[in-house]
Amino acid sequence: MTDFEHSEHKPGQAADNNRKQVSLKGTFVSVMLLGGFLALTWLLVFILFLSQNG
């Protein structure tokens, strides 16, 4: 069983959770870097493919 299933719900708990702001800037930067790496890798392989068959 998960902690969620065992947790007790308190009357003001939902309002408190909505007030907490979680910064996702690090996640966004990581995803952008990973996407850029994948795009660059694909582009380099595609250029290599064209140079071999051109």
Secondary structure as GFF3:
##gff-version 3
##sequence-region A 1 54
A	DSSP	alpha_helix	3	6	.	.	.	ID=ss1
A	DSSP	alpha_helix	13	19	.	.	.	ID=ss2
A	DSSP	alpha_helix	25	53	.	.	.	ID=ss3
###
